[in-house]
Amino acid sequence: MIKLIPPGTKPSLTTTGSALLASALLGSVPMTTYAYDSPVHIFSVNDVMGGFDGSTYGPAGAVPDQTNIICGLTDTCPTGIAPVTDKQGVTLYPVDSEFGFYVVDFLGAATKSKDGDYNEGFVGNIESGGSVVGLKISNTATDTYKVKPPLGTWCQGLGGTSVKCSTEHYTVMEHVLTCHEVVPYRFADPLTGEQAVLGFPPGVVNPPPPLDCSDAALDDNLTIIGNGQLTNVTPGVQMEANDNTTVLADIAVSEDYSVTLKDDGKPLYRWGGLIKRPNDIRLYARLALPEEWKVADADFQVTRAHLIVNHWITNNPNDQLRPEDLENEAATGRKPSYEIDSEGNWTSTRSCYEGDGDLIDEEGAPAPDFLATGTYFKNVRDSVEEGDPLPFSSDLIEGFTNAYYTTIERDPFEWSYNTSTDPLVKQFVGSLLPNDSLGELVSGPRWRLRANKFGQDIPGLEIPAIECSEPPFTSENIKYEVGEPATTVINLLDWDEEANDAPSPLSTSRGWVDVSANQFVEVATEASGGTPVTTNGLPMTDDFDLAVYIKGDRKSTALFSAQLQIEYEGEGPVNGNDYDVSITAFAAPERVLLGEASTVSVTLSNSGPAVADGAVSILGTTNRGEVIGPFMEMFDGLIPGNPITLELPWTAPADKVTTITFDASVMASGDINPTNNEASAQTKVRRN
C-alpha cells in the first residue's frame, strides 16, 4: 500500500492556488515523499530452495515447483528416510538440496549435489485454523573435517567438544594465544607499550623463571601453501577467497596461525584443527515493490527501509537475512560506549567483563577478565602501519584492542542510538525496535535472526539480561530465550559507503528492481524464464528478493512472516503517455464550529494506461460570497488502479456562522478525460 506523506508545511488558506498550480504543471514540482507497506509474506514449505539454480518447492523460484526438494508431501521418501513429528505436533519433512557439503578428513569439503539422500534438514508448515501461519525448520548435524593445526577454524577437544578458533581480528587471536600485545591494553602498558613480565608472587617455593611477554610474540612469517610468502591480502593478488572447502590452496600459514580471505576480502585468522561446514536450509521470499519503481528510468531516493520478520529466537547467531543477496557488516547492533581523548584513543565508560572465555578455572568454568572503567578500546599510538604483523585487519590498522571486540557491553540485535551531545563521548543505548526519540541513530541490528548468543568474537556466550554481569550466567539471567516469539526489524539502509567504496544499492529504487545496478552481487545464470540468479542461488526479480539461511539449528525453530516498510521520494518517472485521472470521492465535514481546524479529503484514481502526475486545487466559497483559499496539493506517481487519498487542512471562519461550498478540481497535463475532474462538498459553520 502506498500513502502520500504530507509535506511538513501545508499551503495556507491565503496562498494563491493558481500560481502554485501553474508552477507545478510547468515542471517545478517539489519532491514528494511516499510510504509503502508491502504485502505480508507468510513463510511456508513453498519457500524452501533446492539449489544454486534458484529452484524452490513452490511457484516463486527461478525454477519453480520442484517438488522433489521435499519428500513425504507429494514425492515419496527413499527407504530409511521419513518425516518426523516434533513435540508441538508439527510434521517435519526431509529436505534434499545442494546447500551442504561432503567432507573428507585432512582433504577438504565439496558442495553437495541434489543426490536424493534428503539429509539436509527438515521443514513443515505451521497451521492455525486450517491456514498456514509459518514454517518450522530443523537442521541436520553440521559436517566437520579434521586438518593439521593451525589450519582449522575450530579447536577440537576429547569427547567431541570444540570451540571457535578463528576471528577477523589479530588482537583477538593474539589474546587467546599469548601474553604479548601488539595493541596494548591489559598485559602491556597502553601508555608506554612496555610488555608485561609474568611471574609468581613472592613466597612461592621453587617457581619457574619469569616470562617476558616481549619474547612471546606470535610468529608472523606467513607462507602461502604452494605460493611463497604472504605480503598482500587484496583478493586476487596472492590468494583468492577461501570458502573453507580446502586447506591445500589459498591459505597462508606460520608456526602459530594461518590466514585465509573471506568473500568480502577481509582476512580470517585461524589456529584450530577442525573445520565446520553446516547444512543450510535456505528460503526464498519475494515481496512486491511499488509498481512505479519498475517503470523505465524511474529512480526514486529511498529514505527509510525496514524489513520486519516474525520468528522464534534461534540458538545460532549466524542465521542470516540476505536482502537482495547482500551481506552487510555495517549493520552492527549496539556496540560498547566509549570516550575519546585528545590523541584519539578510545576508553571504556563503565566496568564490564570480557566474554571470550579464554581463561578457565579449575572447575572448567570460564574465568572472565574484568574490564575496569577506562580500559583502552582503541590505542592509536600502537596502530600498525608496517612490519610484523603486517596490518591486514582493521584492528591493527586502527589500533583496536581485544577488549573492544569481546566486552559484553553490547547487543548485536538492538538498534543503537547515541545519547551524548559531546563529540568526545559516545554513549549508546539500545532498543529492539526503531525509536528515534532515544537519540542519534548509529546502526540497526545485524542482518540476522535474533538469537540467544552474541556471536562473532564472543561466539558461545549467551546474552545476559543484566548487562555486564559476570559470566557464567544463571538461567534467570538470559536475555533471549530460545524458542520464544520475536520480531526482528533490520535497517536496510545501514551501509558503510567508505568501506564499500560505493553507496548502498538499496539507497535508490533502481538497486532494488535491477540487478545490474547492484554491484555487490554476482549473477551466475539466468533461468529459462529469464530471471537472473546469483552465485548464491537467489533469484533476482524486479520485486524485493530475500534469502533466509537457517544453519546449525538442530532443535527446530520457526519463521512466520516478513514485510517491508519503505519511505521514498522523487518526482517519479517522466512519461509521455496518456492517462485518465479522476476525482472519485470528495468529502468535507458536515458541521464544524467557529474557528475549528479541520480537513477536506479528496480521492484520486487513475484509469491508465500511464502513471499520472498533477495537482489538486480546492476553493471554498461562503454563502455570503467570501472566498476561502484557493489551496492545493500536488501528486506524482499515481499508478493505474491504485487510488490515493489526500487530506488538506483548513480553518473555519471564527466570526460568522455560514455555509461553505468547496469545489475541487484536478489538473494533469496528460489527462485525456476532463469530464471527471471536478467535485463539490458543503460544510456548515456553527456556534457551540
C-alpha positions as CSV (number, residue, x, y, z in Angstrom):
1,M,0.0,0.0,0.0
2,I,1.3,3.4,-1.0
3,K,0.5,6.6,1.0
4,L,1.4,10.1,0.2
5,I,3.1,11.7,3.3
6,P,2.0,15.3,3.7
7,P,4.9,17.8,3.5
8,G,6.0,19.4,6.7
9,T,4.4,22.8,5.7
10,K,1.0,22.9,4.0
11,P,-0.1,25.7,1.7
12,S,-2.0,28.2,3.8
13,L,-5.6,29.1,3.0
14,T,-4.5,32.5,1.7
15,T,-2.0,31.0,-0.8
16,T,-2.7,31.9,-4.4
17,G,-3.6,28.4,-5.7
18,S,-3.5,29.3,-9.4
19,A,0.2,30.4,-9.1
20,L,1.2,27.2,-7.3
21,L,-0.7,25.1,-9.7
22,A,0.9,26.7,-12.7
23,S,4.4,26.3,-11.3
24,A,3.7,22.6,-10.6
25,L,2.4,21.9,-14.0
26,L,5.3,23.8,-15.6
27,G,7.7,21.4,-14.1
28,S,9.0,22.8,-10.8
29,V,7.4,20.0,-8.8
30,P,8.7,19.6,-5.3
31,M,9.9,16.2,-4.2
32,T,7.1,14.1,-2.8
33,T,7.6,11.5,-0.1
34,Y,5.7,8.2,-0.2
35,A,5.3,5.5,2.4
36,Y,4.9,1.9,1.2
37,D,4.0,-1.2,3.2
38,S,4.4,-4.4,1.2
39,P,2.0,-7.3,1.5
40,V,2.9,-9.6,4.4
41,H,4.8,-12.7,3.3
42,I,3.9,-15.9,5.2
43,F,6.7,-18.4,5.2
44,S,5.8,-22.0,4.2
45,V,7.4,-25.1,2.5
46,N,6.9,-23.3,-0.8
47,D,9.8,-21.1,0.1
48,V,12.4,-23.9,0.5
49,M,15.2,-23.7,-2.0
50,G,16.8,-26.7,-3.7
51,G,20.0,-25.5,-5.3
52,F,22.1,-22.8,-6.8
53,D,19.8,-22.6,-9.9
54,G,17.2,-20.6,-7.8
55,S,14.8,-23.6,-7.6
56,T,12.1,-23.7,-5.0
57,Y,9.5,-26.2,-3.8
58,G,6.7,-23.6,-4.6
59,P,6.0,-21.3,-7.5
60,A,8.1,-18.3,-6.7
61,G,11.6,-19.5,-7.6
62,A,13.6,-19.1,-10.8
63,V,13.0,-22.8,-11.3
64,P,9.5,-23.2,-9.7
65,D,7.5,-26.2,-8.4
66,Q,10.4,-28.6,-7.8
67,T,8.5,-30.9,-5.5
68,N,11.5,-33.3,-5.2
69,I,13.2,-30.8,-2.9
70,I,11.0,-32.2,-0.1
71,C,9.9,-35.8,0.4
72,G,6.8,-37.0,2.1
73,L,4.4,-34.4,0.8
74,T,4.0,-35.1,-2.9
75,D,7.1,-37.1,-3.5
76,T,7.8,-40.4,-1.8
77,C,10.8,-40.6,0.6
78,P,13.6,-43.1,-0.1
79,T,14.0,-46.2,2.1
80,G,15.2,-45.3,5.6
81,I,14.1,-41.6,5.3
82,A,10.8,-40.5,6.8
83,P,9.0,-37.4,8.1
84,V,9.2,-36.8,11.9
85,T,6.7,-35.1,14.3
86,D,8.1,-32.7,16.8
87,K,6.9,-32.0,20.3
88,Q,4.4,-29.4,19.2
89,G,2.8,-31.9,16.8
90,V,4.2,-30.3,13.6
91,T,5.2,-32.8,10.9
92,L,8.6,-32.1,9.5
93,Y,9.6,-33.4,6.1
94,P,13.1,-34.2,4.9
95,V,14.9,-31.8,2.5
96,D,17.3,-32.6,-0.4
97,S,19.3,-29.6,-1.5
98,E,22.7,-28.5,-2.7
99,F,23.3,-26.3,0.4
100,G,25.6,-28.7,2.3
101,F,28.9,-30.5,1.9
102,Y,30.6,-33.8,1.5
103,V,33.7,-33.9,3.8
104,V,36.9,-35.9,4.0
105,D,39.3,-35.5,6.9
106,F,42.5,-33.8,6.1
107,L,41.4,-33.3,2.5
108,G,38.5,-30.9,2.4
109,A,34.9,-30.4,1.6
110,A,32.9,-30.4,-1.7
111,T,29.5,-28.9,-2.4
112,K,26.7,-31.4,-2.3
113,S,24.5,-32.2,-5.3
114,K,20.8,-33.0,-5.2
115,D,21.5,-36.6,-4.7
116,G,18.2,-37.8,-3.3
117,D,19.6,-38.6,0.2
118,Y,17.3,-36.0,1.9
119,N,19.8,-35.4,4.6
120,E,20.0,-31.6,4.6
121,G,17.3,-31.0,7.2
122,F,13.5,-30.9,7.9
123,V,10.7,-28.4,7.3
124,G,7.0,-28.3,7.9
125,N,4.1,-25.9,7.7
126,I,2.7,-24.4,11.0
127,E,-1.1,-24.3,10.7
128,S,-3.7,-22.5,12.7
129,G,-7.4,-22.7,12.0
130,G,-6.7,-24.5,8.7
131,S,-4.4,-21.8,7.4
132,V,-0.6,-21.8,7.1
133,V,0.9,-19.3,9.5
134,G,4.6,-20.1,9.3
135,L,7.3,-22.7,8.8
136,K,9.2,-25.0,11.2
137,I,12.8,-25.7,10.3
138,S,15.3,-28.2,11.8
139,N,18.9,-28.6,10.5
140,T,20.8,-31.8,10.4
141,A,24.2,-32.0,12.1
142,T,27.0,-29.7,10.9
143,D,29.6,-31.6,8.9
144,T,33.2,-31.3,10.1
145,Y,36.6,-32.4,8.9
146,K,40.0,-32.5,10.6
147,V,43.0,-30.6,9.4
148,K,46.5,-30.2,10.7
149,P,46.7,-27.3,13.2
150,P,46.8,-24.3,12.8
151,L,44.9,-24.6,9.5
152,G,41.4,-25.0,11.1
153,T,38.7,-22.7,12.3
154,W,37.7,-24.7,15.4
155,C,39.8,-26.4,18.1
156,Q,38.9,-29.9,18.8
157,G,38.8,-31.5,22.3
158,L,38.4,-35.0,23.5
159,G,34.9,-36.3,23.7
160,G,33.7,-34.4,20.6
161,T,33.8,-30.9,22.0
162,S,35.0,-27.9,20.0
163,V,35.5,-24.2,20.5
164,K,35.7,-21.5,17.8
165,C,39.4,-20.8,16.9
166,S,39.1,-18.1,14.2
167,T,38.5,-14.4,14.1
168,E,38.7,-11.4,11.7
169,H,40.8,-9.6,14.3
170,Y,44.5,-10.2,15.0
171,T,44.3,-8.8,18.5
172,V,41.5,-11.2,19.5
173,M,43.6,-14.2,18.3
174,E,46.7,-12.9,20.0
175,H,44.9,-12.5,23.3
176,V,44.0,-16.2,23.1
177,L,47.4,-17.5,22.2
178,T,49.9,-15.3,24.1
179,C,50.5,-12.6,26.6
180,H,52.2,-10.4,24.0
181,E,50.1,-7.5,22.9
182,V,50.6,-5.7,19.6
183,V,48.0,-3.2,20.6
184,P,48.5,-2.9,24.4
185,Y,45.6,-2.7,26.9
186,R,45.9,-5.4,29.6
187,F,49.3,-7.2,29.8
188,A,51.3,-4.5,28.1
189,D,51.2,-0.9,29.3
190,P,48.9,1.1,27.0
191,L,50.8,4.3,27.6
192,T,54.4,3.1,27.1
193,G,53.8,-0.1,25.1
194,E,56.1,-2.0,27.6
195,Q,55.3,-5.7,27.6
196,A,54.5,-7.5,30.8
197,V,56.8,-9.8,32.7
198,L,54.8,-12.6,34.3
199,G,55.9,-14.3,37.4
200,F,54.7,-15.9,40.6
201,P,54.2,-13.8,43.7
202,P,56.9,-13.8,46.5
203,G,56.9,-16.8,48.8
204,V,56.2,-19.4,46.2
205,V,58.8,-22.2,46.6
206,N,60.9,-23.0,43.5
207,P,58.8,-21.1,41.0
208,P,59.7,-21.3,37.3
209,P,61.6,-18.3,35.9
210,P,59.5,-15.2,34.9
211,L,58.2,-14.9,31.4
212,D,59.0,-11.7,29.5
213,C,56.0,-11.3,27.2
214,S,58.1,-9.3,24.8
215,D,59.7,-12.7,23.9
216,A,56.3,-14.3,23.4
217,A,55.2,-12.6,20.1
218,L,53.4,-14.8,17.6
219,D,55.3,-16.0,14.5
220,D,54.1,-13.6,11.8
221,N,56.1,-15.1,8.9
222,L,53.2,-16.3,6.8
223,T,53.9,-18.6,3.8
224,I,51.2,-19.3,1.3
225,I,50.9,-23.0,0.7
226,G,52.4,-23.6,-2.7
227,N,52.8,-19.9,-3.4
228,G,55.5,-18.1,-1.3
229,Q,55.4,-15.5,1.4
230,L,52.1,-13.6,2.1
231,T,52.6,-9.9,1.8
232,N,49.3,-8.7,0.3
233,V,45.7,-9.7,1.3
234,T,44.0,-8.0,-1.6
235,P,41.8,-10.7,-3.2
236,G,43.3,-12.0,-6.4
237,V,46.8,-10.6,-5.8
238,Q,48.3,-13.6,-3.9
239,M,45.2,-15.5,-2.7
240,E,41.5,-15.9,-3.6
241,A,38.7,-16.1,-1.1
242,N,38.7,-19.5,0.7
243,D,35.2,-20.9,1.5
244,N,36.7,-23.5,3.9
245,T,36.5,-26.3,1.4
246,T,40.3,-26.7,1.2
247,V,43.5,-26.1,3.1
248,L,45.6,-27.1,0.2
249,A,45.5,-23.7,-1.5
250,D,44.6,-20.0,-0.8
251,I,45.8,-20.3,2.8
252,A,49.0,-18.8,4.4
253,V,50.5,-20.4,7.5
254,S,53.1,-19.6,10.2
255,E,54.1,-21.7,13.2
256,D,51.3,-20.2,15.3
257,Y,48.4,-19.4,13.0
258,S,47.1,-19.3,9.4
259,V,45.2,-16.7,7.3
260,T,42.6,-17.0,4.6
261,L,40.4,-14.4,2.8
262,K,36.7,-14.2,3.3
263,D,34.3,-13.4,0.4
264,D,34.3,-9.7,1.4
265,G,38.1,-9.6,1.2
266,K,38.7,-9.5,5.0
267,P,41.4,-11.8,6.5
268,L,40.3,-14.6,8.7
269,Y,42.9,-15.6,11.3
270,R,42.7,-19.3,12.4
271,W,44.6,-21.6,14.7
272,G,42.5,-24.8,15.0
273,G,42.5,-28.4,13.9
274,L,38.9,-28.7,12.7
275,I,36.7,-27.0,10.0
276,K,32.9,-27.0,10.2
277,R,30.6,-26.9,7.2
278,P,26.9,-26.5,8.1
279,N,24.0,-27.9,6.1
280,D,21.8,-24.8,5.4
281,I,18.1,-24.7,4.9
282,R,17.7,-21.8,2.6
283,L,14.4,-20.0,2.0
284,Y,13.4,-17.5,-0.8
285,A,10.7,-14.9,-0.2
286,R,9.6,-12.5,-3.0
287,L,7.9,-9.3,-1.7
288,A,6.1,-6.9,-4.1
289,L,7.7,-3.5,-4.6
290,P,5.9,-0.3,-5.8
291,E,4.9,-0.6,-9.4
292,E,6.2,2.9,-10.3
293,W,9.7,1.7,-9.3
294,K,9.5,-0.7,-12.3
295,V,8.8,2.0,-14.9
296,A,11.7,2.6,-17.3
297,D,14.1,5.3,-16.0
298,A,12.4,5.5,-12.6
299,D,14.9,6.3,-9.8
300,F,13.4,7.2,-6.5
301,Q,15.5,8.0,-3.5
302,V,14.9,5.6,-0.6
303,T,14.9,7.5,2.7
304,R,13.7,4.7,5.1
305,A,13.6,0.9,4.6
306,H,12.8,-1.6,7.3
307,L,12.4,-5.4,7.0
308,I,10.2,-6.9,9.7
309,V,10.5,-10.6,10.4
310,N,8.5,-12.5,12.9
311,H,10.1,-15.7,14.1
312,W,11.3,-17.6,17.2
313,I,14.6,-16.8,19.0
314,T,17.2,-19.2,17.5
315,N,20.2,-20.8,19.1
316,N,22.5,-19.8,16.2
317,P,23.7,-16.1,15.8
318,N,24.6,-16.9,12.2
319,D,21.1,-17.4,10.8
320,Q,21.2,-14.9,8.1
321,L,18.8,-12.4,6.5
322,R,20.1,-11.6,3.0
323,P,18.1,-8.9,1.3
324,E,18.8,-8.8,-2.4
325,D,21.6,-11.3,-1.6
326,L,23.6,-8.6,0.3
327,E,25.7,-9.2,3.3
328,N,26.3,-6.1,5.4
329,E,29.0,-5.8,8.2
330,A,28.0,-2.1,8.7
331,A,24.8,-3.3,10.5
332,T,26.4,-4.0,13.9
333,G,23.7,-3.5,16.5
334,R,24.8,-1.8,19.7
335,K,28.5,-1.6,20.4
336,P,30.2,-0.5,23.7
337,S,30.2,3.1,24.7
338,Y,33.5,5.0,24.9
339,E,35.2,8.3,25.5
340,I,37.8,9.9,23.1
341,D,40.9,11.5,24.5
342,S,43.0,14.3,22.9
343,E,45.1,11.8,21.0
344,G,42.1,9.9,19.6
345,N,42.3,6.9,21.9
346,W,39.0,5.3,23.0
347,T,38.5,4.2,26.6
348,S,35.5,2.4,28.2
349,T,32.9,4.4,30.2
350,R,31.8,1.6,32.5
351,S,33.2,-1.5,34.2
352,C,32.4,-4.8,32.4
353,Y,33.7,-8.3,31.6
354,E,35.3,-9.9,28.5
355,G,33.2,-12.7,27.2
356,D,35.7,-14.6,25.1
357,G,36.1,-17.3,27.8
358,D,39.8,-17.7,27.1
359,L,40.6,-18.3,30.8
360,I,39.2,-21.4,32.5
361,D,39.1,-22.1,36.3
362,E,39.9,-25.4,37.9
363,E,36.2,-26.4,37.7
364,G,36.2,-25.9,33.9
365,A,34.1,-22.8,34.0
366,P,35.0,-19.5,32.3
367,A,37.0,-17.1,34.4
368,P,36.3,-13.8,32.6
369,D,38.7,-10.9,32.5
370,F,37.4,-7.9,34.4
371,L,37.5,-4.6,32.3
372,A,37.7,-1.5,34.5
373,T,36.3,1.8,33.5
374,G,39.0,3.5,31.4
375,T,40.1,0.3,29.7
376,Y,41.6,1.0,26.2
377,F,39.3,0.0,23.4
378,K,41.4,1.9,20.8
379,N,45.1,2.7,21.2
380,V,46.1,4.8,18.2
381,R,49.7,5.0,19.5
382,D,50.1,1.3,18.7
383,S,48.3,1.0,15.4
384,V,50.3,-0.9,12.9
385,E,51.4,0.7,9.7
386,E,54.0,-1.8,8.6
387,G,56.3,-4.6,9.9
388,D,55.3,-7.7,11.9
389,P,52.5,-8.4,11.9
390,L,51.6,-6.9,8.6
391,P,48.4,-4.8,9.0
392,F,46.0,-7.0,7.2
393,S,43.0,-6.4,9.6
394,S,41.1,-3.3,10.7
395,D,42.1,-3.7,14.4
396,L,45.8,-3.5,13.5
397,I,45.3,-0.6,11.1
398,E,43.2,1.4,13.6
399,G,44.6,0.2,16.9
400,F,41.6,-1.6,18.3
401,T,42.2,-3.9,21.3
402,N,40.8,-7.3,22.2
403,A,38.7,-5.6,24.9
404,Y,36.7,-3.7,22.2
405,Y,35.6,-6.8,20.4
406,T,35.0,-9.0,23.4
407,T,33.4,-6.8,26.1
408,I,29.9,-7.9,26.8
409,E,28.7,-4.3,26.9
410,R,26.9,-4.8,23.6
411,D,23.8,-6.3,21.9
412,P,24.1,-7.2,18.2
413,F,20.3,-7.4,17.9
414,E,19.4,-3.9,19.1
415,W,19.0,-0.6,17.3
416,S,21.8,1.6,18.6
417,Y,21.4,5.3,19.4
418,N,24.0,7.8,20.7
419,T,22.5,9.9,23.6
420,S,25.5,12.2,24.0
421,T,25.8,15.6,22.5
422,D,29.5,15.7,23.4
423,P,31.5,14.7,20.3
424,L,34.2,13.2,22.5
425,V,31.7,10.9,24.3
426,K,29.8,8.1,22.6
427,Q,27.1,6.9,24.9
428,F,25.0,4.2,23.2
429,V,21.6,3.0,24.2
430,G,19.6,0.2,22.5
431,S,16.1,-0.7,21.5
432,L,14.7,-3.9,19.9
433,L,12.6,-1.7,17.7
434,P,13.5,1.6,15.9
435,N,12.9,4.5,18.3
436,D,14.3,7.9,17.1
437,S,13.4,9.5,20.4
438,L,16.4,7.8,22.0
439,G,19.0,9.8,20.2
440,E,21.0,9.9,17.0
441,L,20.8,6.6,15.1
442,V,24.1,4.8,14.9
443,S,23.2,1.4,13.5
444,G,20.3,-1.1,13.2
445,P,20.7,-4.7,14.3
446,R,22.9,-7.2,12.5
447,W,21.2,-8.7,9.4
448,R,20.5,-11.9,11.4
449,L,17.5,-13.5,13.0
450,R,17.6,-12.7,16.7
451,A,19.5,-15.4,18.7
452,N,20.4,-16.1,22.3
453,K,24.1,-15.7,21.8
454,F,26.4,-12.8,21.0
455,G,28.2,-14.5,18.0
456,Q,31.3,-13.0,16.3
457,D,34.2,-12.8,18.8
458,I,32.0,-14.0,21.7
459,P,30.5,-17.0,19.8
460,G,29.3,-19.3,22.5
461,L,28.2,-16.9,25.2
462,E,24.5,-16.2,25.8
463,I,23.5,-12.5,26.1
464,P,22.7,-11.7,29.7
465,A,19.5,-9.9,30.9
466,I,21.7,-7.9,33.3
467,E,24.4,-6.3,31.1
468,C,28.0,-6.6,32.3
469,S,27.1,-9.1,35.0
470,E,29.9,-11.7,35.5
471,P,29.8,-14.9,33.3
472,P,28.8,-17.6,33.5
473,F,25.1,-16.6,33.7
474,T,22.3,-18.3,35.5
475,S,19.3,-19.4,33.6
476,E,17.3,-16.4,35.1
477,N,19.9,-14.0,33.6
478,I,19.4,-14.9,29.9
479,K,18.0,-12.1,27.8
480,Y,16.7,-14.1,24.9
481,E,15.2,-17.5,25.4
482,V,15.4,-19.9,22.5
483,G,12.0,-20.7,21.1
484,E,10.3,-17.5,22.3
485,P,8.5,-15.4,19.7
486,A,10.4,-12.4,18.5
487,T,10.1,-9.6,15.9
488,T,13.3,-8.7,14.2
489,V,13.4,-5.3,12.4
490,I,16.6,-4.6,10.4
491,N,17.6,-1.3,8.7
492,L,18.1,-2.0,5.0
493,L,19.8,1.4,4.7
494,D,22.7,0.5,7.1
495,W,25.8,0.8,4.9
496,D,29.5,1.7,5.1
497,E,29.9,3.8,2.0
498,E,33.6,4.4,2.7
499,A,34.5,0.7,3.3
500,N,32.5,-0.4,0.2
501,D,33.7,2.5,-1.9
502,A,30.2,3.0,-3.2
503,P,26.8,3.9,-1.9
504,S,24.3,1.2,-0.9
505,P,22.5,-0.3,-3.9
506,L,19.3,0.0,-1.8
507,S,19.6,3.8,-1.5
508,T,17.7,4.2,-4.7
509,S,14.8,2.2,-6.2
510,R,16.9,1.0,-9.2
511,G,19.1,-1.1,-6.9
512,W,16.0,-3.0,-5.7
513,V,14.5,-3.8,-9.1
514,D,17.5,-4.0,-11.5
515,V,20.3,-6.4,-10.5
516,S,22.7,-4.6,-12.9
517,A,22.5,-1.7,-10.5
518,N,23.7,-3.9,-7.6
519,Q,27.5,-4.2,-8.0
520,F,27.8,-6.2,-4.8
521,V,26.2,-9.4,-6.1
522,E,27.3,-11.6,-8.9
523,V,24.9,-13.1,-11.4
524,A,25.8,-16.7,-12.3
525,T,23.0,-17.8,-14.6
526,E,19.7,-16.9,-16.0
527,A,16.8,-19.4,-15.6
528,S,14.8,-20.4,-18.6
529,G,12.2,-17.7,-17.8
530,G,15.0,-15.0,-17.9
531,T,15.3,-14.5,-14.2
532,P,18.9,-13.7,-13.1
533,V,20.2,-16.0,-10.4
534,T,23.2,-15.1,-8.2
535,T,26.1,-17.2,-7.4
536,N,24.4,-18.0,-4.1
537,G,21.3,-19.3,-5.9
538,L,19.0,-16.3,-5.2
539,P,16.6,-15.2,-8.0
540,M,16.8,-11.5,-8.7
541,T,13.5,-10.2,-9.9
542,D,12.1,-6.7,-10.1
543,D,10.5,-7.3,-6.7
544,F,12.2,-7.5,-3.3
545,D,14.2,-10.8,-3.2
546,L,15.0,-12.1,0.3
547,A,17.1,-15.1,1.2
548,V,17.0,-16.6,4.7
549,Y,19.7,-19.0,5.8
550,I,19.0,-21.3,8.7
551,K,22.1,-23.2,9.8
552,G,23.0,-25.3,12.9
553,D,19.6,-25.3,14.5
554,R,19.2,-28.9,15.4
555,K,16.3,-28.0,17.7
556,S,13.6,-26.8,15.4
557,T,13.0,-23.1,15.0
558,A,10.2,-21.2,13.3
559,L,9.7,-18.4,10.8
560,F,6.3,-16.8,10.5
561,S,6.2,-13.6,8.3
562,A,8.1,-10.9,6.6
563,Q,7.1,-7.4,5.5
564,L,8.8,-4.3,4.0
565,Q,8.1,-0.7,5.3
566,I,9.7,1.8,3.0
567,E,9.7,5.6,2.5
568,Y,10.9,7.1,-0.7
569,E,10.8,10.4,-2.5
570,G,11.1,11.8,-6.0
571,E,9.2,13.3,-8.9
572,G,8.6,9.9,-10.4
573,P,9.3,8.8,-13.9
574,V,8.8,11.1,-16.9
575,N,6.2,9.6,-19.1
576,G,4.7,11.0,-22.3
577,N,1.8,8.5,-22.3
578,D,-1.9,9.5,-21.7
579,Y,-3.9,8.6,-18.7
580,D,-7.4,9.3,-17.2
581,V,-7.2,10.7,-13.7
582,S,-10.4,11.5,-11.9
583,I,-11.8,12.6,-8.5
584,T,-13.7,9.5,-7.2
585,A,-14.5,10.9,-3.8
586,F,-14.5,14.4,-2.2
587,A,-15.5,14.9,1.4
588,A,-15.8,17.9,3.8
589,P,-17.1,17.7,7.4
590,E,-20.9,18.2,7.6
591,R,-20.5,20.6,10.5
592,V,-17.7,22.5,12.2
593,L,-17.5,25.1,15.0
594,L,-16.4,28.7,14.6
595,G,-12.6,28.8,14.3
596,E,-12.3,25.0,14.3
597,A,-9.4,23.4,12.5
598,S,-10.5,20.6,10.1
599,T,-9.6,18.9,6.8
600,V,-11.1,18.1,3.4
601,S,-10.2,14.9,1.7
602,V,-10.1,14.1,-2.0
603,T,-9.6,10.6,-3.5
604,L,-7.9,10.4,-6.9
605,S,-8.0,7.4,-9.3
606,N,-6.1,6.7,-12.5
607,S,-7.6,4.5,-15.2
608,G,-4.3,4.5,-17.1
609,P,-2.6,3.4,-19.1
610,A,0.3,5.6,-17.9
611,V,1.4,6.8,-14.5
612,A,-0.2,10.2,-13.7
613,D,1.3,13.5,-12.3
614,G,-0.6,16.6,-11.5
615,A,-2.2,18.7,-8.7
616,V,-5.5,19.2,-6.9
617,S,-6.9,22.7,-6.3
618,I,-9.6,23.4,-3.7
619,L,-11.5,26.6,-3.4
620,G,-14.1,27.4,-0.7
621,T,-16.9,30.0,-1.1
622,T,-19.3,31.1,1.7
623,N,-23.0,31.8,1.2
624,R,-22.0,35.5,1.5
625,G,-19.6,35.2,-1.4
626,E,-16.4,35.2,0.7
627,V,-13.5,33.1,-0.6
628,I,-11.5,30.6,1.4
629,G,-8.4,29.6,-0.4
630,P,-7.6,28.5,-3.0
631,F,-5.2,25.8,-1.7
632,M,-3.7,22.8,-3.3
633,E,-1.8,19.5,-3.2
634,M,0.5,18.1,-5.8
635,F,0.8,14.4,-6.6
636,D,3.0,12.2,-8.8
637,G,3.5,8.6,-9.5
638,L,-0.3,7.8,-9.4
639,I,-0.4,4.2,-10.6
640,P,-3.4,2.9,-12.6
641,G,-5.8,1.0,-10.4
642,N,-4.2,2.3,-7.1
643,P,-6.2,5.3,-5.8
644,I,-4.8,7.7,-3.3
645,T,-6.5,10.0,-0.8
646,L,-5.1,13.4,0.0
647,E,-6.1,15.3,3.1
648,L,-5.8,19.1,3.1
649,P,-6.1,21.2,6.3
650,W,-8.2,24.4,6.7
651,T,-9.7,26.5,9.5
652,A,-13.3,27.7,9.7
653,P,-14.0,31.4,9.9
654,A,-14.0,32.5,13.6
655,D,-16.6,35.3,13.5
656,K,-19.6,34.3,11.3
657,V,-22.0,31.4,11.0
658,T,-22.0,30.4,7.4
659,T,-22.2,27.6,4.8
660,I,-19.1,26.9,2.7
661,T,-19.2,25.2,-0.6
662,F,-15.9,23.6,-1.5
663,D,-15.1,23.0,-5.2
664,A,-12.2,20.6,-6.0
665,S,-10.6,20.2,-9.4
666,V,-7.7,18.0,-10.6
667,M,-5.3,19.1,-13.3
668,A,-2.8,16.8,-15.0
669,S,-1.0,17.5,-18.3
670,G,-1.6,14.1,-19.8
671,D,-5.3,13.7,-18.8
672,I,-7.4,12.5,-21.7
673,N,-10.8,12.9,-20.0
674,P,-11.5,16.2,-18.1
675,T,-15.2,15.4,-17.5
676,N,-14.4,13.6,-14.2
677,N,-12.0,16.1,-12.8
678,E,-14.3,18.1,-10.5
679,A,-16.4,17.6,-7.4
680,S,-18.1,19.6,-4.6
681,A,-18.9,19.3,-0.9
682,Q,-20.5,21.5,1.7
683,T,-19.8,22.4,5.3
684,K,-21.9,24.3,7.8
685,V,-20.1,26.5,10.3
686,R,-22.0,26.8,13.6
687,R,-21.6,28.2,17.1
688,N,-21.4,25.8,20.1
